[in-house]
């Protein structure tokens, strides 16, 4: 996935109200950017951190700027969770996610479960439908280890239950963790942050929900999945 416009570098002044960040561009201009990330962004929102923003010319937008990347210890991290499904969908279509290869169609935001929409539904002749939920992973508290979640997520636990129900109905269900940083080669559930989610993940795995972690290369040009863990 390529960014549609060149990113503009700057420094983070502060993140607040979850979805807002004040940033100082390299030319000295101070702007407020939209933060498409509802998590805590633990370890990623330190004032003074190097950030990369995208500017939109859409007159309907309240904020012209969007925070896309942050640099942590020399590593770029993709923080815009709104891009996760696009990144994964493009990678599946290009055959870069081997575990999800071979399906004829991919539909996004398909209704399922209890008033929910699954991120992707893969279908192919002679194969059970495959329900895929995508979670963006940005947290790393130990060298080489990516973790999810970075905050309590009741919604995430609900999705696990709905995926389990799909397996019970004869479908395939996959929880795909998109690792949006290049310094991790392992993935773990952050049970200390959300023990309820950790328990739900264990229950879902036992019910047949597949857990898949994929690694992305993150650059100012774009974000591209390069491997399954």
Residue pairs with C-beta under 8 A, 6 or more apart in sequence:
1 83
1 86
1 87
1 90
1 222
1 223
1 224
2 221
2 222
3 54
3 68
3 220
3 221
3 222
4 54
5 54
5 55
5 56
6 220
7 52
7 53
7 54
7 68
7 69
7 220
8 25
8 26
8 52
8 53
8 54
8 55
8 65
9 25
9 26
9 50
9 51
9 52
9 53
9 220
10 23
10 24
10 25
10 26
10 31
10 50
10 51
10 52
10 53
11 23
11 24
11 48
11 49
11 50
11 51
12 21
12 22
12 23
12 45
12 46
12 47
12 48
12 49
12 50
12 51
12 70
13 21
13 22
13 23
13 24
13 30
13 47
14 21
14 22
14 47
15 21
15 35
15 41
15 45
16 22
18 35
18 37
18 38
19 34
19 35
19 36
19 37
19 38
20 32
20 33
20 34
20 35
21 32
21 33
21 35
21 45
21 51
21 67
22 30
22 31
22 32
22 33
23 30
23 31
23 32
23 33
23 51
23 53
23 65
23 67
24 30
25 31
25 53
31 53
31 64
31 65
32 63
32 65
33 53
33 63
33 65
33 66
33 67
34 62
34 63
34 65
34 66
34 67
35 41
35 67
35 79
36 66
36 67
36 79
36 80
36 81
36 82
36 83
37 79
37 80
37 81
37 136
37 138
38 81
39 81
39 138
39 139
39 149
39 150
39 151
39 153
40 150
40 151
41 79
41 138
41 150
42 139
42 141
42 150
42 151
43 72
43 139
43 140
43 141
44 70
44 72
44 77
44 79
44 138
45 70
49 70
49 71
49 72
50 70
50 71
51 67
51 69
51 70
51 71
52 67
52 68
52 69
52 70
52 71
52 76
52 220
53 65
53 66
53 67
53 68
54 65
54 66
54 68
55 64
55 65
55 66
56 64
56 65
56 66
57 64
66 80
67 79
67 80
68 78
68 79
68 80
68 83
69 76
69 77
69 78
69 79
69 218
69 220
70 76
70 77
70 79
71 77
72 181
73 183
75 181
75 182
75 183
76 181
76 182
76 218
76 219
76 220
77 138
77 180
77 181
77 218
78 136
78 138
78 180
78 181
78 216
78 218
78 223
79 138
79 180
81 136
83 223
84 134
84 135
84 136
84 178
84 180
85 108
85 119
85 120
85 134
87 178
87 216
87 223
87 224
87 225
88 97
88 119
88 120
88 132
88 134
88 176
88 178
88 214
88 225
89 106
89 108
89 120
91 97
91 214
91 224
91 225
92 100
92 101
92 103
92 106
92 120
92 122
93 106
95 101
96 224
96 225
96 226
97 176
97 212
97 214
97 225
97 228
98 228
99 174
99 210
99 212
99 228
100 122
100 130
100 132
100 174
100 176
100 212
102 124
102 127
103 122
103 123
103 124
103 127
103 130
104 123
104 124
104 125
105 122
105 123
105 124
106 120
106 121
106 122
107 120
107 121
107 123
108 119
108 120
108 121
109 117
109 118
109 119
110 117
110 118
110 120
110 121
111 117
111 118
112 118
112 121
112 131
112 162
112 166
113 158
113 159
113 161
113 162
113 165
113 166
114 158
114 162
116 158
116 159
116 162
118 131
118 132
118 133
118 162
119 132
119 133
119 134
120 131
120 132
120 134
121 129
121 130
121 131
121 132
122 129
122 130
122 132
123 129
123 130
127 172
128 170
128 171
128 172
129 171
129 172
130 171
130 172
130 173
130 174
131 163
131 166
131 171
131 172
131 173
131 174
132 173
132 174
132 176
133 159
133 163
133 173
133 174
133 175
133 176
134 176
134 178
135 148
135 149
135 156
135 175
135 176
135 177
135 178
136 178
136 180
137 146
137 147
137 148
137 177
137 178
137 179
137 180
137 181
137 187
137 213
138 150
138 180
138 181
139 146
139 147
139 148
139 149
139 150
139 190
140 146
140 147
140 181
140 183
140 184
141 147
141 190
143 183
144 183
144 184
144 185
144 186
145 184
145 186
145 187
145 188
146 177
146 179
146 181
146 184
146 186
146 187
146 188
146 213
147 187
147 188
147 189
147 190
147 193
148 177
148 187
148 189
148 190
149 156
149 190
149 193
149 194
149 197
150 190
150 193
151 193
151 194
152 193
152 194
152 196
152 197
153 194
153 197
154 196
156 194
156 197
156 200
157 194
157 196
157 197
157 200
159 175
160 175
160 197
160 200
160 201
160 203
160 204
160 209
161 200
161 204
163 173
163 174
163 175
163 204
163 209
164 173
164 203
164 204
164 207
164 208
164 209
166 172
166 173
167 173
167 207
167 208
167 209
168 207
172 210
173 208
173 209
173 210
174 209
174 210
174 211
174 212
175 201
175 204
175 209
175 210
175 211
175 212
176 212
176 213
176 214
177 187
177 211
177 212
177 213
177 214
178 214
178 216
178 225
179 187
179 213
179 214
179 215
179 216
179 229
180 216
180 218
180 223
181 218
182 215
182 216
182 217
182 218
184 215
185 215
185 229
186 229
187 213
187 229
189 197
189 198
189 201
190 198
191 197
191 198
201 211
205 211
212 228
212 229
213 228
213 229
214 225
214 227
214 228
214 229
215 225
215 226
215 227
215 228
215 229
216 223
216 224
216 225
216 226
217 223
217 224
217 226
